[in-house]
Amino acid sequence: MMKYRLFQLSWGLWLYGLSMAMMIRANLGLDPWDVLHQGLAPRLGLSFGMTVNVLGAIILLLWLPMRQKPGIGTVLNILLIGTAVDVSMPYLPDPSGYPARFAMLGLGIVLNGIAGGAYIGAGLGPGPRDGLMTGICRKTGWPIKLVRTGIELTVLSVGWALGGTVGIGTVLYAISIGWIVHYALPFFVVKDKGSPTPRPIAAG
C-alpha cells in the first residue's frame, strides 16, 4: 500500500509541475503563488522551477514555530514540482493566438486540479504552502477561508509588484480549481484495508 501511495504521490506532483509549465506557456495569468514565483525568479537569479523549490524549503522553516510535522509528501513536494516545471518547459510548444493560449491554459488548470487530487489523496503529508495555512489556522483559531484568502492575496500582490503575470488566467484558476480538486479527490483517496469509505473533502 505504501508503494502505491508513493507512486501516486510522485506522478501527482510531477503532473502538477507540468500543469504549471502549461499555464506559464499560455501567458494569460498564473495562480497567486506562481505569480510570486515568476516575480522572484529573475531577482534570485534562478529558474522558475528552482524558485518554486527554494521558496518551498523556506516556507517549510516557518512550520517550526507552529510545530507542524512534515511528511514524505511535504519533502517530495519541494523536490519534484519545481523540477517538473523546469524539465517540462523546453518540450512545451509556445502557443500563438488566443485560441491556442486559452486551450493550453484550460488544459493546464484541469490537469492541475487532477494532480492536486492525486497527491492530496495519497495522504503522505501536505505541501509546504498548505501546511503554512493549516498551521496558522491551528495557532490562531482563524477560519481556513480567511487565512487562505489572506495568504493568497498577499503573495499575489507581492508577485504582481515584482513583475509576475496576472491576468484572466489568474481569475479562471481562482474560480475553478477548488471545484476541480473537489470532484477529482474522491477518485484518488487511497484507503487502507478495512478503513471506511472517505467523505469527499470540500474545496478550500
C-alpha positions in Angstrom: 0.0 0.0 0.0 2.8 2.4 0.8 4.4 1.8 -2.6 1.1 2.6 -4.3 0.8 5.8 -2.2 4.4 6.9 -3.2 3.7 6.1 -6.8 0.5 8.2 -6.8 2.2 11.0 -4.9 5.1 11.1 -7.3 3.1 11.2 -10.5 0.7 13.6 -9.0 3.4 16.0 -8.0 5.1 15.7 -11.4 1.8 16.3 -13.2 1.3 19.3 -11.0 4.6 20.8 -12.2 3.8 20.0 -15.8 0.4 21.8 -15.5 2.2 24.8 -14.0 4.5 24.9 -17.0 1.5 24.8 -19.3 0.0 27.8 -17.6 3.3 29.7 -17.9 3.4 29.0 -21.6 -0.2 30.2 -22.1 0.9 33.6 -20.7 -2.6 34.6 -19.7 -2.0 34.9 -15.9 -0.9 32.5 -13.2 -2.2 31.4 -9.9 -1.2 33.6 -6.9 1.8 31.5 -5.7 3.1 31.2 -9.3 2.8 35.0 -9.8 5.1 35.3 -6.8 7.5 32.6 -8.1 7.6 34.3 -11.5 8.3 37.7 -9.9 11.0 36.3 -7.7 12.9 34.1 -10.2 14.9 36.8 -12.1 15.7 38.6 -8.8 17.1 35.5 -7.3 18.9 34.5 -10.5 17.1 31.2 -10.5 14.9 29.3 -12.9 11.1 29.4 -12.3 11.2 25.8 -11.1 14.2 26.2 -8.8 12.5 29.2 -7.3 9.4 27.1 -6.6 11.6 24.5 -4.8 13.7 27.0 -2.8 10.7 29.0 -1.7 9.0 25.8 -0.6 12.0 24.9 1.5 12.0 28.4 3.1 8.3 28.1 3.9 8.9 24.7 5.5 11.2 26.5 8.0 8.2 28.6 9.0 6.5 25.4 10.2 9.0 25.1 13.1 7.4 27.7 15.4 4.0 26.2 14.6 5.1 22.7 15.4 3.9 21.4 12.1 5.3 17.9 11.2 6.2 17.4 7.5 5.6 14.1 5.8 7.4 12.4 2.9 4.8 14.1 0.7 6.0 17.5 2.0 9.6 16.8 1.1 8.8 15.4 -2.3 6.6 18.4 -3.0 9.6 20.6 -2.5 11.8 18.4 -4.7 9.5 17.4 -7.5 7.1 20.2 -8.5 9.6 22.9 -9.4 11.9 20.3 -11.1 9.0 19.1 -13.2 8.3 22.7 -14.3 11.9 23.2 -15.5 12.1 19.8 -17.2 8.7 20.3 -19.0 9.2 23.8 -20.2 11.6 23.1 -23.1 9.2 20.5 -24.5 6.0 22.5 -24.5 5.0 24.5 -27.6 4.8 28.2 -27.4 1.1 28.8 -28.5 0.4 31.6 -30.9 -3.0 33.2 -31.0 -5.6 33.4 -28.2 -7.5 30.1 -29.1 -4.3 28.1 -28.6 -3.3 30.0 -25.5 -6.7 29.6 -23.9 -6.7 25.9 -24.8 -3.3 25.4 -23.1 -4.5 27.4 -20.1 -7.7 25.4 -19.7 -5.9 22.1 -20.0 -3.3 23.3 -17.5 -5.9 24.2 -15.0 -7.8 20.9 -15.3 -4.6 18.9 -15.0 -3.5 21.0 -12.0 -6.8 20.1 -10.2 -6.4 16.4 -11.1 -2.8 16.4 -9.9 -3.8 18.2 -6.7 -6.4 15.5 -6.0 -3.8 12.8 -6.7 -1.1 14.0 -4.4 -3.6 15.0 -1.6 -5.3 11.7 -2.0 -2.0 9.8 -1.4 -2.2 11.1 2.2 1.5 11.4 2.8 1.7 15.0 4.0 0.7 18.4 2.8 2.8 20.7 0.7 4.7 23.4 2.5 2.3 26.2 1.4 -0.8 24.2 2.5 0.9 23.3 5.8 1.6 27.0 6.4 -2.1 27.7 6.0 -3.2 24.9 8.3 -0.5 25.8 10.9 -1.7 29.4 11.0 -5.3 28.3 11.4 -4.4 26.0 14.3 -2.3 28.6 16.0 -4.8 31.5 15.7 -8.1 29.8 15.5 -9.0 31.8 12.4 -11.1 30.0 9.7 -9.4 28.4 6.7 -11.2 30.6 4.2 -9.9 33.8 5.9 -6.3 32.5 6.3 -6.1 31.1 2.7 -7.6 34.3 1.2 -5.2 36.4 3.2 -2.1 34.4 2.2 -3.1 34.3 -1.5 -3.9 38.0 -1.7 -0.6 38.8 -0.1 1.5 36.6 -2.4 -0.4 37.7 -5.4 0.1 41.4 -4.5 3.9 40.9 -3.9 4.3 38.8 -7.0 2.5 41.4 -9.2 4.6 44.2 -7.8 7.7 42.1 -8.7 6.5 41.6 -12.3 4.6 38.3 -12.1 1.9 37.7 -14.7 -1.6 38.5 -13.5 -4.5 38.1 -16.0 -7.6 36.3 -17.0 -5.9 33.0 -16.2 -5.5 34.1 -12.6 -9.2 34.7 -12.3 -10.1 31.4 -14.1 -7.8 29.5 -11.8 -9.2 31.0 -8.7 -12.9 30.3 -9.5 -12.3 26.8 -10.9 -9.5 25.0 -9.1 -11.4 24.3 -5.9 -14.2 22.6 -7.8 -11.9 20.5 -9.9 -10.0 19.3 -6.9 -13.3 18.7 -5.0 -14.5 16.3 -7.7 -11.2 14.7 -8.5 -10.1 13.9 -5.0 -12.6 11.1 -4.3 -11.1 9.1 -7.2 -7.6 9.3 -5.7 -8.1 8.8 -1.9 -6.0 5.8 -1.0 -7.8 3.7 1.6 -6.1 1.2 3.9 -7.8 -2.2 4.1 -10.8 -2.1 6.4 -11.0 1.7 6.5 -14.3 3.3 5.9 -15.1 5.0 2.6 -13.8 8.6 2.9 -16.1 11.5 2.5 -15.3 14.0 -0.2 -13.4 16.9 1.1 -14.8 20.3 0.4 -12.8 22.7 -1.7 -10.9 25.4 0.2 
